[in-house]
Amino acid sequence: QVQLVESGGGFVQPGGSLRLSCAASESIFSFNYMAWYRQAPGQQREAVATITRGGITNYADSVKGRFTISRDNAMNTVYLQMNSLKPEDTAVYYCNAHVLRGPRSLDYWGQGTPVTVSS
């Protein structure tokens, strides 16, 4: 059972920055990929950014050029650097780990960290 703990959310004004962290309870080196999702009130959860075991990244169109996902295998941590934040980025942000255990494909989730962008 992989545990994921997010941190770094908070309140920020439009145009500001935040860095989210997701600490895993075990080595992330072998994880197939890790990702950040977000869910705004009344909306479905959506993928924001993903990073593969090989370091390949992918972003939602709405955050391209503003958000950067990275991973530190030594620290078992994935980060989401969020710049030029907009009110529409307001949501609860969740960390996801996609892990292959033999024939099984497993998804683990953190508890979420809220981000509010407002003036």
FINULUM-387546 format. One record per residue: x, y, z of N, C-alpha, C in turn; residue number from 1. Coordinates in Angstrom, 3 decimals. Example, Ala and Ser with C-alpha at 12.3 -4.5 7.8 and 13.67 -1.06 7.14 Angstrom:
# residues 2
n_px|n_py|n_pz|ca_px|ca_py|ca_pz|c_px|c_py|c_pz|nr
13.190|-5.690|7.800|12.300|-4.500|7.800|13.200|-3.300|7.800|1 $
12.850|-2.250|7.080|13.670|-1.060|7.140|12.900|0.030|7.870|2 $
# end
This chain:
# residues 119
n_px|n_py|n_pz|ca_px|ca_py|ca_pz|c_px|c_py|c_pz|nr
0.836|-1.176|0.000|0.000|0.000|0.000|0.882|1.242|0.000|1 $
0.788|2.036|-1.032|1.572|3.258|-1.135|0.770|4.411|-0.522|2 $
1.398|5.154|0.338|0.765|6.351|0.900|1.380|7.586|0.275|3 $
0.520|8.526|-0.083|0.954|9.771|-0.701|0.464|10.932|0.151|4 $
1.345|11.852|0.456|0.991|12.997|1.285|1.340|14.278|0.537|5 $
0.300|15.056|0.218|0.512|16.325|-0.475|0.687|17.458|0.527|6 $
1.390|18.468|0.087|1.548|19.685|0.874|1.835|20.841|-0.066|7 $
1.720|22.056|0.466|2.084|23.233|-0.308|0.922|24.048|-0.815|8 $
-0.300|23.564|-0.648|-1.455|24.338|-1.094|-1.677|25.551|-0.210|9 $
-2.571|26.413|-0.666|-2.873|27.602|0.127|-3.601|28.638|-0.690|10 $
-3.534|29.851|-0.186|-4.207|30.988|-0.815|-3.161|31.853|-1.501|11 $
-3.452|32.246|-2.741|-2.499|33.082|-3.483|-3.280|34.022|-4.392|12 $
-2.727|35.174|-4.642|-3.372|36.136|-5.540|-3.101|35.764|-6.998|13 $
-3.976|36.186|-7.898|-3.731|35.925|-9.322|-2.351|36.425|-9.737|14 $
-1.675|35.606|-10.538|-0.322|35.917|-10.963|0.752|35.366|-10.050|15 $
0.339|34.860|-8.910|1.294|34.321|-7.948|1.718|32.902|-8.265|16 $
2.531|32.355|-7.367|3.084|31.010|-7.561|2.922|30.183|-6.291|17 $
2.850|28.887|-6.497|2.869|27.908|-5.414|3.615|26.685|-5.901|18 $
4.220|25.967|-4.962|4.828|24.689|-5.294|4.214|23.617|-4.415|19 $
3.593|22.651|-5.066|3.016|21.521|-4.358|4.026|20.387|-4.288|20 $
3.992|19.647|-3.191|4.853|18.484|-3.012|3.995|17.265|-2.720|21 $
4.468|16.125|-3.170|3.795|14.850|-2.909|4.861|13.862|-2.474|22 $
4.831|13.514|-1.211|5.813|12.591|-0.650|5.217|11.194|-0.597|23 $
5.940|10.228|-1.147|5.485|8.834|-1.164|6.126|8.050|-0.017|24 $
5.430|6.994|0.405|5.898|6.200|1.548|6.934|5.159|1.146|25 $
7.199|5.053|-0.155|8.223|4.135|-0.611|8.880|4.706|-1.859|26 $
9.890|4.049|-2.328|10.627|4.533|-3.480|9.713|4.691|-4.692|27 $
9.833|5.847|-5.349|9.019|6.101|-6.540|9.761|5.729|-7.817|28 $
10.983|5.258|-7.660|11.831|5.002|-8.831|11.152|4.076|-9.827|29 $
10.447|3.054|-9.306|9.877|2.055|-10.199|8.424|2.333|-10.572|30 $
7.866|3.426|-10.050|6.471|3.725|-10.366|6.337|3.991|-11.865|31 $
5.302|3.459|-12.452|5.110|3.618|-13.891|5.001|5.103|-14.247|32 $
4.153|5.807|-13.535|4.103|7.254|-13.666|3.459|7.851|-12.427|33 $
3.663|9.139|-12.262|3.002|9.891|-11.208|2.336|11.104|-11.835|34 $
1.306|11.593|-11.170|0.530|12.663|-11.776|-0.083|13.565|-10.718|35 $
-0.456|14.737|-11.159|-1.257|15.663|-10.364|-2.611|15.822|-11.061|36 $
-3.658|15.706|-10.261|-5.015|15.961|-10.719|-5.577|17.120|-9.902|37 $
-6.672|17.662|-10.367|-7.360|18.675|-9.577|-8.872|18.528|-9.763|38 $
-9.564|18.986|-8.748|-11.020|18.947|-8.793|-11.566|20.235|-8.201|39 $
-12.224|20.998|-9.050|-12.867|22.231|-8.610|-14.274|21.918|-8.128|40 $
-14.842|22.779|-7.296|-16.204|22.537|-6.802|-17.192|22.331|-7.938|41 $
-17.936|21.242|-7.861|-18.945|20.956|-8.867|-18.401|20.442|-10.180|42 $
-17.098|20.198|-10.228|-16.478|19.734|-11.460|-15.910|18.324|-11.281|43 $
-15.661|17.669|-12.413|-15.009|16.368|-12.364|-13.518|16.538|-12.130|44 $
-12.916|15.507|-11.560|-11.469|15.522|-11.378|-10.804|15.452|-12.750|45 $
-9.782|16.272|-12.942|-9.087|16.291|-14.227|-7.587|16.172|-14.020|46 $
-6.936|15.568|-15.003|-5.482|15.445|-14.961|-4.852|16.787|-15.300|47 $
-3.859|17.156|-14.544|-3.154|18.423|-14.749|-1.795|18.185|-15.379|48 $
-1.051|17.226|-14.817|0.298|16.964|-15.311|0.706|15.551|-14.923|49 $
1.481|14.913|-15.790|1.993|13.577|-15.508|3.485|13.530|-15.795|50 $
4.166|12.623|-15.115|5.581|12.390|-15.366|5.832|10.894|-15.289|51 $
6.451|10.349|-16.324|6.701|8.917|-16.382|7.960|8.540|-15.624|52 $
8.177|7.244|-15.512|9.389|6.752|-14.853|10.634|7.268|-15.576|53 $
10.508|7.451|-16.876|11.632|7.945|-17.659|11.739|9.456|-17.703|54 $
10.822|10.139|-17.029|10.907|11.595|-16.956|10.147|12.334|-18.036|55 $
9.368|11.615|-18.833|8.569|12.276|-19.866|7.366|12.940|-19.201|56 $
7.140|14.185|-19.564|6.048|14.947|-18.945|4.952|15.247|-19.945|57 $
3.759|15.458|-19.391|2.616|15.823|-20.216|1.728|16.741|-19.385|58 $
1.117|17.721|-20.048|0.333|18.722|-19.337|-1.019|18.944|-19.995|59 $
-1.985|19.303|-19.173|-3.267|19.761|-19.712|-3.034|21.079|-20.448|60 $
-3.795|21.295|-21.500|-3.620|22.521|-22.283|-3.773|23.768|-21.416|61 $
-4.639|23.697|-20.430|-4.948|24.874|-19.612|-3.780|25.309|-18.726|62 $
-2.781|24.428|-18.544|-1.661|24.776|-17.653|-0.317|24.783|-18.366|63 $
-0.299|24.448|-19.634|0.966|24.420|-20.379|1.644|25.782|-20.342|64 $
2.938|25.743|-20.064|3.695|26.982|-19.997|3.650|27.664|-18.649|65 $
2.763|27.201|-17.774|2.643|27.806|-16.438|3.026|26.835|-15.329|66 $
2.720|25.560|-15.505|2.980|24.541|-14.484|4.127|23.643|-14.938|67 $
4.885|23.152|-13.966|5.968|22.225|-14.246|5.945|21.098|-13.226|68 $
5.894|19.866|-13.721|5.954|18.695|-12.843|7.375|18.160|-12.856|69 $
7.843|17.734|-11.691|9.192|17.163|-11.602|9.190|16.102|-10.513|70 $
10.222|15.281|-10.532|10.320|14.228|-9.527|11.736|14.154|-8.987|71 $
11.840|13.849|-7.717|13.131|13.638|-7.047|13.092|12.226|-6.494|72 $
13.684|11.306|-7.217|13.626|9.898|-6.800|14.310|9.686|-5.456|73 $
15.360|10.420|-5.200|16.085|10.244|-3.939|15.225|10.641|-2.738|74 $
14.327|11.603|-2.953|13.452|12.081|-1.883|12.073|11.437|-1.936|75 $
11.854|10.573|-2.920|10.540|9.938|-3.102|9.425|10.971|-3.192|76 $
9.697|12.042|-3.914|8.784|13.179|-3.951|8.576|13.662|-5.377|77 $
7.345|14.048|-5.641|6.989|14.690|-6.907|6.501|16.096|-6.586|78 $
6.855|17.020|-7.471|6.510|18.417|-7.256|5.640|18.939|-8.402|79 $
4.883|19.959|-8.103|4.161|20.702|-9.133|4.406|22.182|-8.884|80 $
5.238|22.779|-9.718|5.478|24.202|-9.635|4.413|24.913|-10.453|81 $
3.685|25.791|-9.804|2.567|26.486|-10.457|2.864|27.982|-10.470|82 $
3.014|28.532|-11.656|3.284|29.958|-11.827|2.124|30.624|-12.560|83 $
2.101|31.926|-12.494|1.062|32.718|-13.185|-0.329|32.159|-12.904|84 $
-0.594|31.944|-11.647|-1.858|31.309|-11.264|-3.048|32.200|-11.589|85 $
-4.135|31.528|-11.949|-5.378|32.201|-12.325|-6.497|31.742|-11.394|86 $
-7.547|32.531|-11.265|-8.667|32.091|-10.414|-9.222|30.736|-10.832|87 $
-9.182|30.433|-12.115|-9.704|29.140|-12.570|-8.813|27.962|-12.203|88 $
-7.660|28.230|-11.619|-6.816|27.151|-11.092|-7.249|26.727|-9.690|89 $
-8.205|27.437|-9.128|-8.699|27.095|-7.794|-9.314|25.705|-7.799|90 $
-8.823|24.850|-6.912|-9.276|23.461|-6.859|-8.554|22.757|-5.718|91 $
-8.994|21.544|-5.437|-8.220|20.646|-4.584|-7.312|19.843|-5.515|92 $
-6.033|19.835|-5.212|-5.047|19.151|-6.035|-4.666|17.825|-5.390|93 $
-4.705|16.774|-6.201|-4.442|15.421|-5.727|-3.222|14.830|-6.429|94 $
-2.437|14.127|-5.669|-1.303|13.380|-6.214|-1.755|11.953|-6.519|95 $
-1.256|11.428|-7.618|-1.601|10.067|-8.048|-0.336|9.312|-8.394|96 $
-0.295|8.054|-8.007|0.806|7.174|-8.393|0.228|5.951|-9.088|97 $
0.744|5.657|-10.244|0.323|4.475|-11.011|1.442|3.457|-10.928|98 $
1.126|2.310|-10.311|2.161|1.340|-9.969|1.814|-0.018|-10.571|99 $
2.791|-0.666|-11.145|2.615|-2.027|-11.654|3.198|-3.002|-10.653|100 $
2.357|-3.898|-10.168|2.799|-4.940|-9.229|2.543|-6.274|-9.913|101 $
3.555|-6.787|-10.607|3.346|-8.002|-11.364|2.287|-7.767|-12.422|102 $
1.224|-8.585|-12.445|0.181|-8.411|-13.459|-0.840|-7.321|-13.108|103 $
-0.727|-6.779|-11.895|-1.731|-5.823|-11.458|-1.287|-4.387|-11.704|104 $
-2.278|-3.570|-12.093|-2.073|-2.141|-12.294|-2.839|-1.414|-11.200|105 $
-2.125|-0.683|-10.355|-2.729|-0.086|-9.172|-2.582|1.428|-9.202|106 $
-3.604|2.104|-8.712|-3.581|3.554|-8.579|-3.722|3.932|-7.107|107 $
-2.861|4.837|-6.670|-2.912|5.341|-5.305|-3.113|6.853|-5.352|108 $
-3.826|7.352|-4.320|-4.169|8.780|-4.267|-3.812|9.374|-2.915|109 $
-3.424|10.629|-2.934|-3.258|11.365|-1.697|-4.589|11.939|-1.254|110 $
-4.540|12.656|-0.141|-5.767|13.193|0.446|-6.166|14.529|-0.164|111 $
-5.260|15.129|-0.915|-5.554|16.396|-1.571|-5.069|17.591|-0.781|112 $
-4.708|18.635|-1.497|-4.327|19.895|-0.874|-5.037|21.023|-1.626|113 $
-5.723|21.906|-0.907|-6.517|22.933|-1.581|-5.674|24.117|-2.037|114 $
-6.016|24.617|-3.210|-5.388|25.809|-3.759|-6.501|26.803|-4.089|115 $
-6.366|28.009|-3.570|-7.330|29.063|-3.849|-6.603|30.255|-4.448|116 $
-7.047|30.657|-5.628|-6.461|31.802|-6.314|-7.523|32.889|-6.384|117 $
-7.273|33.970|-5.673|-8.277|35.024|-5.591|-7.634|36.329|-5.179|118 $
-8.233|37.415|-5.618|-7.756|38.730|-5.211|-8.565|39.240|-4.020|119 $
# end
